[in-house]
Amino acid sequence: MGKSNLAIIGVGEVPTGIYPERTRWDILYDICIEAVRDAGITMKDIEGVITVAPQAQPRITSEISFRKIPEELGMTNVNDVCICNAGGASTTNCLRLAEQYIESGVAKIVLIPHVTVQSTIPVQDVINFFATAGQDTQWEYPYGSSFNGILAMVAQRYMYETGTTAEEMASTVVALRKWAALDPNSMFYKKAVTLEDVLSSKMVSTPLHAKECNVLADGGGAMVVTSADLAKEITDTPVYKLGHGAKYVGACNILRKDFFMREGWRAATNDALDQAGLAIDDMDILEFYMAYPFNQLTGLEAVGVTKPGESGKFVMEGHTSPGGKCPVSTIGDAAGRGHTGSGVSMANYIETARQLMGKAGERQVPDCRFVLASAAGGSGMNTLMTVFGREIP
């Protein structure tokens, strides 16, 4: 089974959307209770809580850090609590920490929750946070750069170098929204878009249209994890972590040598597949967590599904959409799901687990056995690739 001894045994989630009346603690209660119930255990079985740090939410971060989750939910056997912030890679690091808890004997079963409510944060505070978080204070921030602006420049260069057309780029969003339209937990449930819808939306930062950019949203999710051996005794549908790879590519987008992150993606993917003893052709789903559509295209190229410059046509032909031969991002990624801060990767892992458990509803990919899931931290500073499976090869 490679080097991992971790399995997901339960998941819980609330719908992503704009719900200012739903408090952070409302969400935390719901997702934790649902994940524990889904695992078929009780609150007293949880021995560790490792939480994804809510972005730009200092009050709830402080409350979580001081053990309020186990206190509130009656987890009387919790031995340790921890909060982890690695941007979009936070959930991945929570899984790593949970594995260490389990291996070292700190906890047999660990709960990993995440909550984000951005709709009640003052608009100026949200603007200030995202204007500084992940921006290089010498080369980017002084010139008013934003994530949309910086990633638009990368997308423009990608289109120039590969010949990818605006229609091919927009087709990525069309594909993602097809998946999102099937997901009751997406803010775009039953709201698919056409190519014309995407291309006619306002230009935010050339070449990115509004529908090619993120929509900030509220949301939350949780996972219950344990050792691979114990998982078999608890549930009939454990999801095993089979292999993992990580590569750092650089914090400043415009100064990266690996400009499109292909080399980092490729190296991390190869490490994950090697640990799992599997090949890219064995993957039934590619669960990419990337914030912008061109990243979906470079991801396909990096893992070897297409050659550079051919992924736009591949997506436009429908191969990554529902019913296609290469399902990609079956919750619609951030562009189709709504961006819940560092919690997009949580939603990605929950979807991975649901697909492998056979609980994905209309989105279910038939006979799904293995999934390659990605994450990245902050401004895309690193590439984290994990292979999960419903069986140990």
DAFENFEN-V306794 format. One record per residue. N is the residue number from 1. RES is the residue in one small letter. SS is DSSP state (H for helix, E for strand, C for the rest). PSI is psi in whole degrees, -180 to 180 (NA if undefined). OMEGA is omega in whole degrees, -180 to 180 (* if undefined). Layout:
[[N & RES & SS & PSI & OMEGA] [N & RES & SS & PSI & OMEGA]]
This chain:
[[1 & m & C & 22 & -178] [2 & g & C & -141 & -175] [3 & k & C & 6 & -173] [4 & s & C & 152 & 174] [5 & n & C & 56 & -175] [6 & l & C & 143 & 177] [7 & a & E & 142 & 174] [8 & i & E & 129 & -178] [9 & i & E & -10 & 179] [10 & g & E & 148 & 179] [11 & v & E & 154 & 176] [12 & g & E & 149 & -175] [13 & e & E & 150 & 171] [14 & v & E & 159 & 179] [15 & p & E & 140 & 174] [16 & t & E & 139 & 179] [17 & g & E & -165 & 178] [18 & i & C & 102 & -176] [19 & y & C & 73 & -177] [20 & p & C & -21 & 180] [21 & e & C & -11 & -179] [22 & r & C & 112 & -176] [23 & t & C & 164 & 178] [24 & r & H & -39 & -180] [25 & w & H & -32 & 172] [26 & d & H & -47 & -178] [27 & i & H & -47 & -178] [28 & l & H & -44 & 178] [29 & y & H & -49 & -175] [30 & d & H & -47 & -175] [31 & i & H & -38 & -180] [32 & c & H & -44 & 179] [33 & i & H & -43 & -179] [34 & e & H & -42 & -179] [35 & a & H & -42 & 179] [36 & v & H & -42 & 178] [37 & r & H & -41 & 180] [38 & d & H & -33 & 179] [39 & a & H & -15 & -180] [40 & g & C & 28 & -180] [41 & i & C & -172 & 177] [42 & t & C & 168 & 178] [43 & m & H & -31 & -179] [44 & k & H & -14 & 178] [45 & d & H & -18 & 179] [46 & i & C & 129 & -179] [47 & e & C & -9 & 178] [48 & g & E & 144 & 176] [49 & v & E & 120 & 179] [50 & i & E & 114 & -170] [51 & t & E & 139 & 171] [52 & v & E & 129 & -178] [53 & a & C & 125 & 175] [54 & p & C & 132 & -178] [55 & q & C & 134 & 176] [56 & a & C & 32 & -179] [57 & q & C & 74 & -171] [58 & p & H & -35 & -177] [59 & r & H & -51 & -179] [60 & i & H & -33 & 177] [61 & t & H & -45 & 179] [62 & s & H & -43 & -179] [63 & e & H & -42 & 180] [64 & i & H & -41 & -177] [65 & s & H & -29 & -178] [66 & f & C & 36 & 165] [67 & r & C & 22 & -176] [68 & k & H & -30 & -179] [69 & i & H & -56 & 179] [70 & p & H & -33 & 178] [71 & e & H & -46 & -176] [72 & e & H & -32 & -171] [73 & l & H & 9 & 174] [74 & g & C & 32 & 176] [75 & m & C & 77 & -170] [76 & t & C & -13 & -178] [77 & n & C & 12 & 178] [78 & v & C & 125 & -179] [79 & n & C & -24 & -177] [80 & d & E & 147 & 174] [81 & v & E & 152 & -178] [82 & c & E & 150 & 175] [83 & i & E & 136 & -171] [84 & c & E & 130 & 177] [85 & n & C & 110 & 172] [86 & a & C & 37 & -178] [87 & g & H & -138 & -180] [88 & g & H & -11 & 177] [89 & a & H & 7 & -176] [90 & s & H & -45 & -178] [91 & t & H & -40 & 177] [92 & t & H & -44 & -179] [93 & n & H & -31 & 173] [94 & c & H & -41 & 177] [95 & l & H & -41 & 178] [96 & r & H & -45 & 180] [97 & l & H & -40 & 178] [98 & a & H & -40 & 178] [99 & e & H & -38 & 177] [100 & q & H & -40 & 176] [101 & y & H & -47 & -176] [102 & i & H & -45 & -179] [103 & e & H & -36 & -176] [104 & s & H & -8 & 179] [105 & g & C & 6 & 178] [106 & v & C & -39 & -178] [107 & a & C & 139 & 175] [108 & k & C & -37 & -178] [109 & i & E & 133 & -174] [110 & v & E & 138 & 175] [111 & l & E & 132 & 179] [112 & i & E & 102 & 179] [113 & p & E & 164 & 173] [114 & h & E & 142 & 176] [115 & v & E & 141 & 172] [116 & t & E & 128 & 170] [117 & v & C & 99 & -177] [118 & q & C & -17 & -174] [119 & s & C & -19 & 180] [120 & t & C & 0 & 175] [121 & i & C & 131 & 178] [122 & p & C & 138 & -175] [123 & v & H & -44 & -178] [124 & q & H & -36 & 178] [125 & d & H & -40 & 178] [126 & v & H & -44 & 179] [127 & i & H & -46 & -179] [128 & n & H & -40 & -179] [129 & f & H & -51 & -176] [130 & f & H & -12 & 175] [131 & a & H & -20 & -177] [132 & t & H & -31 & -178] [133 & a & C & 120 & 177] [134 & g & C & -2 & 179] [135 & q & C & 138 & 176] [136 & d & C & 121 & -173] [137 & t & C & -12 & 178] [138 & q & C & -41 & -171] [139 & w & C & -17 & -176] [140 & e & C & -57 & -173] [141 & y & H & -43 & -177] [142 & p & H & -20 & -176] [143 & y & H & 13 & 176] [144 & g & C & 21 & -180] [145 & s & C & 146 & 175] [146 & s & C & 170 & 176] [147 & f & H & -43 & 179] [148 & n & H & -43 & -178] [149 & g & H & -45 & -179] [150 & i & H & -47 & -179] [151 & l & H & -25 & 174] [152 & a & H & -39 & 178] [153 & m & H & -41 & 178] [154 & v & H & -42 & 179] [155 & a & H & -41 & 179] [156 & q & H & -42 & 179] [157 & r & H & -40 & 179] [158 & y & H & -45 & -180] [159 & m & H & -38 & 180] [160 & y & H & -45 & -176] [161 & e & H & -32 & -174] [162 & t & H & -14 & -177] [163 & g & C & 12 & 178] [164 & t & C & 133 & -177] [165 & t & C & 164 & 177] [166 & a & H & -36 & 179] [167 & e & H & -41 & 178] [168 & e & H & -41 & 178] [169 & m & H & -46 & -179] [170 & a & H & -30 & -180] [171 & s & H & -23 & 176] [172 & t & H & -44 & 178] [173 & v & H & -39 & 178] [174 & v & H & -45 & 180] [175 & a & H & -44 & -180] [176 & l & H & -40 & -178] [177 & r & H & -24 & 173] [178 & k & H & -43 & 177] [179 & w & H & -47 & -178] [180 & a & H & -35 & -179] [181 & a & C & -17 & 179] [182 & l & C & -2 & -172] [183 & d & C & 110 & -180] [184 & p & C & -19 & -180] [185 & n & C & 1 & 178] [186 & s & C & 145 & 176] [187 & m & C & -10 & 178] [188 & f & C & 28 & 177] [189 & y & C & 130 & -179] [190 & k & C & 25 & -178] [191 & k & C & 60 & 176] [192 & a & C & 159 & 179] [193 & v & C & 160 & 176] [194 & t & C & 169 & 176] [195 & l & H & -41 & 179] [196 & e & H & -38 & 178] [197 & d & H & -44 & -177] [198 & v & H & -49 & -175] [199 & l & H & -22 & 179] [200 & s & H & -7 & 175] [201 & s & C & 156 & -172] [202 & k & C & 149 & 178] [203 & m & E & 122 & -180] [204 & v & E & -51 & 177] [205 & s & E & 111 & -173] [206 & t & C & 127 & 10] [207 & p & C & 17 & -174] [208 & l & E & 120 & 173] [209 & h & E & 168 & -177] [210 & a & H & -40 & -178] [211 & k & H & -2 & 174] [212 & e & H & 4 & 179] [213 & c & C & 170 & -176] [214 & n & C & 152 & 170] [215 & v & C & 118 & -179] [216 & l & E & 143 & -174] [217 & a & C & 168 & 174] [218 & d & E & 149 & 178] [219 & g & E & 180 & 179] [220 & g & E & 154 & 178] [221 & g & E & 163 & -180] [222 & a & E & 151 & 175] [223 & m & E & 147 & 170] [224 & v & E & 128 & -178] [225 & v & E & 156 & 178] [226 & t & E & -173 & 178] [227 & s & C & 157 & 180] [228 & a & H & -40 & -179] [229 & d & H & -46 & -179] [230 & l & H & -32 & -179] [231 & a & H & -39 & -179] [232 & k & H & -29 & -179] [233 & e & H & -23 & -174] [234 & i & H & -40 & -173] [235 & t & C & 157 & 176] [236 & d & C & -8 & -176] [237 & t & C & 53 & 177] [238 & p & C & 151 & 176] [239 & v & E & 116 & -172] [240 & y & E & 137 & 168] [241 & k & E & 119 & -172] [242 & l & E & -27 & -178] [243 & g & E & 154 & -176] [244 & h & E & 143 & 176] [245 & g & E & 148 & -179] [246 & a & E & 137 & 176] [247 & k & E & 137 & 177] [248 & y & E & 133 & -176] [249 & v & C & -11 & 177] [250 & g & C & 139 & -175] [251 & a & C & -33 & -177] [252 & c & C & 113 & -174] [253 & n & H & -49 & -171] [254 & i & H & -6 & 179] [255 & l & H & 3 & -178] [256 & r & C & 136 & 172] [257 & k & C & -38 & 176] [258 & d & C & 73 & -166] [259 & f & C & -43 & -179] [260 & f & C & 6 & 177] [261 & m & C & 16 & -179] [262 & r & H & -43 & -177] [263 & e & H & -42 & 178] [264 & g & H & -46 & 178] [265 & w & H & -46 & -176] [266 & r & H & -46 & -178] [267 & a & H & -44 & -180] [268 & a & H & -38 & 178] [269 & t & H & -45 & 180] [270 & n & H & -40 & 178] [271 & d & H & -44 & -179] [272 & a & H & -45 & 180] [273 & l & H & -39 & 179] [274 & d & H & -44 & 179] [275 & q & H & -39 & -179] [276 & a & H & -16 & -176] [277 & g & C & 32 & -177] [278 & l & C & 172 & 178] [279 & a & C & 165 & -179] [280 & i & H & -31 & 179] [281 & d & H & -16 & 178] [282 & d & H & -14 & -176] [283 & m & C & 128 & 179] [284 & d & C & -25 & 178] [285 & i & E & 144 & 169] [286 & l & E & 105 & 180] [287 & e & E & 85 & -179] [288 & f & C & 128 & 168] [289 & y & C & 101 & 177] [290 & m & C & 143 & -170] [291 & a & C & -17 & -174] [292 & y & C & 152 & -172] [293 & p & H & -34 & -178] [294 & f & H & -26 & 177] [295 & n & H & -33 & 176] [296 & q & H & -41 & -178] [297 & l & H & -45 & 179] [298 & t & H & -32 & 177] [299 & g & H & -43 & 177] [300 & l & H & -38 & 179] [301 & e & H & -39 & -176] [302 & a & H & -39 & -177] [303 & v & C & -3 & 173] [304 & g & C & 13 & 177] [305 & v & C & -40 & 177] [306 & t & C & 168 & 173] [307 & k & C & 156 & 178] [308 & p & C & 130 & 179] [309 & g & C & -9 & -178] [310 & e & C & -7 & -174] [311 & s & H & -32 & 178] [312 & g & H & -47 & 177] [313 & k & H & -40 & -180] [314 & f & H & -45 & 179] [315 & v & H & -43 & -178] [316 & m & H & -28 & 178] [317 & e & C & -3 & 174] [318 & g & C & 9 & -175] [319 & h & C & -25 & -179] [320 & t & C & -6 & -177] [321 & s & C & 170 & 175] [322 & p & C & 130 & -178] [323 & g & C & -7 & 180] [324 & g & C & 169 & -176] [325 & k & C & -12 & -178] [326 & c & C & 77 & -178] [327 & p & E & 130 & -179] [328 & v & E & 131 & 175] [329 & s & C & 71 & -170] [330 & t & C & 3 & 166] [331 & i & C & 0 & 177] [332 & g & C & 7 & 180] [333 & d & H & -170 & -177] [334 & a & H & -35 & -179] [335 & a & H & -26 & -179] [336 & g & H & -21 & -174] [337 & r & H & -36 & -167] [338 & g & C & 141 & -173] [339 & h & E & 112 & -179] [340 & t & C & 49 & 180] [341 & g & H & -136 & -180] [342 & s & H & -3 & -177] [343 & g & H & -5 & 178] [344 & v & H & -39 & 179] [345 & s & H & -32 & 175] [346 & m & H & -47 & 179] [347 & a & H & -36 & 180] [348 & n & H & -45 & 180] [349 & y & H & -37 & 177] [350 & i & H & -42 & 177] [351 & e & H & -40 & 176] [352 & t & H & -47 & -180] [353 & a & H & -44 & -179] [354 & r & H & -43 & 179] [355 & q & H & -43 & -178] [356 & l & H & -25 & 176] [357 & m & H & -11 & -177] [358 & g & C & 29 & -176] [359 & k & C & 27 & -173] [360 & a & C & 8 & 175] [361 & g & H & -133 & -178] [362 & e & H & -22 & -179] [363 & r & H & -7 & -171] [364 & q & C & 124 & 174] [365 & v & C & 124 & -174] [366 & p & C & 138 & 175] [367 & d & C & 45 & -179] [368 & c & C & 120 & -177] [369 & r & C & -39 & -176] [370 & f & E & 141 & -179] [371 & v & E & 137 & 172] [372 & l & E & 117 & -177] [373 & a & E & 138 & -178] [374 & s & E & 159 & 171] [375 & a & E & 163 & 177] [376 & a & C & 150 & -176] [377 & g & C & 149 & 172] [378 & g & C & -120 & -178] [379 & s & C & 17 & -173] [380 & g & C & 30 & -172] [381 & m & C & -24 & -179] [382 & n & E & 168 & 179] [383 & t & E & 124 & -179] [384 & l & E & 120 & -177] [385 & m & E & 131 & -178] [386 & t & E & 135 & 175] [387 & v & E & 126 & 175] [388 & f & E & 153 & 178] [389 & g & E & 158 & 177] [390 & r & C & -2 & 178] [391 & e & C & 162 & 178] [392 & i & C & 115 & -175] [393 & p & C & NA & *]]
